């Protein structure tokens, strides 16, 4: 006898239930592929995340009616259907599920995860809204390349900073110490990544030696990413002459004088010597290394003494002007110290470079193998400062006295001339006018005037 067929159970029960669930999900997904609605009951936000971090996607319902919430990836594959995860990607984890929210986290985010993720709500009609995941990639490497490891003052060097494999493209900023500089950047795109190279041209001086040049990156995926290189600049010597004895006062005849020359440069000066400008060095002058000693000053020692120092970059000097006074001189110098002036217009821009004064007579000579543009720094003390101030005071008094005498003499001359012209003031007649009173015409007047010569002798005027 034939057996009866067993009725099959309802869908989703018995041994065939597991095979029906994916089919059900597929049908629901297909039904959801409709033109996007207004999403009035669904709320979500875009997500920006750094590569390797965790992104959290939230699908929320404003007015929940227990409808089914589903999350799909950019390929329209279901990530979560309610609290069930059909997609076999363990990086997606359920954070929260309720009738009003489906929240899922994605760990170890990569560039391939970027795109639109869809939240679907199965209502009548179904609703859909999407959120966009944006992945940021910080620069993988930051490098500064410098054209010359060691530069000479006055040269222009080139520095390049490269930030590789970032997304989006980085912004590179340059700093020298605390001062921001301007570079020129170029951007190259490789697939979804960007490489940025910034070039900086920098003219260096001695004040830049040991100063850091910093390359700083501005990027939303990273903070305070920077690298730096320290500048190494060679420069010619800075020369200074100091007076050890006498410490103050005049350099008098018969007394000793001791001078010391100090020089600093990069590299350190290897050659230092004393000489007398425009004359030979006196035989009694003792030079020992950087020191110059005159044990017994006399008038023949007057002049300019120069200390020269040189290194591989160039040569510099500083001058000392000596004036020997009599032993009876008592005038103290009005000014002690050194005169400080900038070497060039460039040093005016740099400000106080090293705190070292610069003399009026400082000068430098470049070695034949090196081209330089900056002048040297040096000191120039002058032993005649006090005496010259006193002489200038005396000259002013003499000039004032001479001017006063001249003015007084001119006033006296004006008074004498005024009295002379006042005493000679009056009316004077010619001989022709003497007979004009009684004459009828001019001829008669002349005859009367000639005839009256005898009478005119009786009338004489005397002027004192």
Beta strands, then each sheet from edge to edge (+ up, - down):
strand 1: 42-43
strand 2: 47-50
strand 3: 55-61
strand 4: 69-72
strand 5: 78-81
strand 6: 92-97
strand 7: 101-106
strand 8: 115-121
strand 9: 127-136
strand 10: 141-146
strand 11: 151-152
strand 12: 156-166
strand 13: 171-176
strand 14: 179-181
strand 15: 184-190
strand 16: 193-203
strand 17: 212-219
strand 18: 222-230
strand 19: 233-245
strand 20: 257-266
strand 21: 271-276
strand 22: 285-288
strand 23: 291-294
strand 24: 303-310
strand 25: 314-322
strand 26: 363-366
sheet 1: 1+ 3- 7+ 6-
sheet 2: 2+ 9+ 8- 4+ 5-
sheet 3: 10+ 12- 16+ 15-
sheet 4: 11+ 19+ 20- 23+ 22-
sheet 5: 14+ 13- 17+ 18-
sheet 6: 21+ 24- 25+ 26-
end
